[in-house]
Amino acid sequence: SRYAWFVNGVYVGAGSTLTEGYSGGDTVTCTVTPNDGEDDGEPKSATLVVENGAPVLAGVTLGPDPAYTDDNMLCTPGSTTDPDGSTSFEYTFRWEINGVEVVGASGETLASTNHVKHDFIQCFVTPYDGADFGAEVGSNVVEIQNTPPTAPVVQIEPSAPEEDDSLICVIDEESF
């Protein structure tokens, strides 16, 4: 018997096994022509559509770490692979603060207005290859640290003291 393989109607090889040259959504046909050593018999074919394989996300990183109360948080997907050879992916993001989903937060950045000191932040990413969603992957957990206060404007008065003047350290209240 002779084997002929076709992917989307295009001949791609012979032999009883096809190991490459197709991906999710492709129509693959195997045609077998029997031969008794002298004559060919009637060819028979089988056709199937290859299922799409879901993309696989290797990891997710949340930063900055350490993070402070005035930091926006950035969720970064790691490398993504696809058994069908896709190289273009979209991602959906989900955020949790202290284990509770943040309603309305869906992008790669979580604004600092969403958290306070000692909150625990984690993001989750789901890859999409245009046909199927892969498994959701969680990031590292980051605890929000207290942002140190900013230094005030300080001046000494009088600005041109004489030897017997008392010196006063003055904090500019408007600098807070």
N, C-alpha and C positions, 0 to 999 in steps of 0.2 A: 504494500500500500504506500501511496505517496500522500504527504501532508502539505497543505498550503494554508498559511495564516494571513488574515487580512484585518487591518485596523482601520475602521471608518472607510472601508472599501478599497484601501490601498494595500497591496501585497507587501508583507514585512518579513516573511521567512518560511522555511520548511522545517521538517522534523516534527516529532510528536509533542514537543514541549516548547512553549513560548514563555520566556522569562522576563522580557523587557519590551519597551516600545509602545506601551499603552498606559493610560492613566484614567482616573475617575471620569465617567461620562462617555468614554470611548465605546464604540460598538466593535466587538471582536468576533471574527468568524473563523472557524476551522473547517476546511474542506478536505475530506479524505477520498482519494480515488483508489479503489481496490484494483489489484492487478494479479493475475494468475500466472505470470511469467510469460504470457503471450499476448493477452488482451487486457485492456482497461475495462473495468466495470463502470456502472453508473456512479458518479461522484455523489457523496452525501455531505451535508454541511450542518453545523450547529453554530448558533449565534447567541451572544449574550452582551449585555451592557455592563461594563465594569462599574462597580460601586465606587463612590468617592470615599477616600480615606480622610478622616478628620485630622486637622493640623495638631501638632504637639508643641506646646510652649514649655521650654526648659526651666524657666524660673522668672521671678519678678522681684525687682529691687525698689524699695521705698526709701526716699531720702528727702532732705538731708538727715543724717544720723550722726551726731545728735541733732535734734530739732528744738527750736524755741518757740515761744508763743506767737512771735511775729513772723514765723517762717511759713511760706506756702509749701505744701508737700507735693512731691513729684513721684508718680508711679511709672516705672520704666519696665516694659516687657523685655525679657531676655531673648535668646535665639529661638526661632520658631522653625520647625521642619514640617514637611508634609509628605506622606507616602506617595502622593501622586505627582510630586515634583513641583508643586506650586511654590512660588517665591514671593508672592504679593499677598499680604495679610492685612486684615482690619482687626481691631481689638475693641472689646467693650470693657468698661471699667466699673467697678463697684467698690464703695468705701465703707469701712466700719470704724466707729469710734467707741471704744470700750465694749466691743462686741455687738453694737447696735448699728444697723445699716443707716447710713446718712442719706436721707431722702433728698432728691434733687441733685446729688453729686454724681456725675456720670463721666466726666472727662479724666484726663491723665493728671490733672492738677486739682488739689484740694486747697481752697483758700484758707488763710490763717484765721479768718473770721469764724470758721467752723469749730475750732478747738481752743482749749484753755490748758494751762499747765497741769501736768500729771494725767492728761488724757492718753490713752493708748490707741494709736492709729494703725490700721492695716488696710491695704488695697488688694483687690482681686481682679484678675484679668482673664478674659476668655478670648481665644484666637478664633478667627473666622477666615476660611479660604475662598469665600465666594459661593460655596455650596453647603458646607457643614461647619458647625461650631465644634471646637475642641473642648477639652476639659478645662474648667476654671482652675487657676493657679493663684494661691495666696502669696503675698510678699512677707518680708520680715515685719515684725511689729516694732514701732518706734514710740517711745514715751516722750511726750512733749515736756521740755524743761522750762523752768522759769526764765524769762528774759530779764537780765540784770537791768536796773534802772540806768538811764543815761546820766552822764555827769552834768551837773549844773554849771552855769557860768559863774565864776568866782572872781571877786576883785578885792583889793585892799584899799581902805579909805583911811585917811585922806590919800589921794594919789601922789601928792608931793609932800610927804611928811617932813617935819622938822624933828630934831633930836628929842625934844620933850613931849611930842604928840603921842597920844595913845593910838594904836593901830587897831582897826576893826576889819574883820573878814566878813564880807557881804556876799550873800548868795542872791543872784538875780532870779527872783521868783518866776519871771516869765520864761525862763529857760527850761522849765519842767514840762 
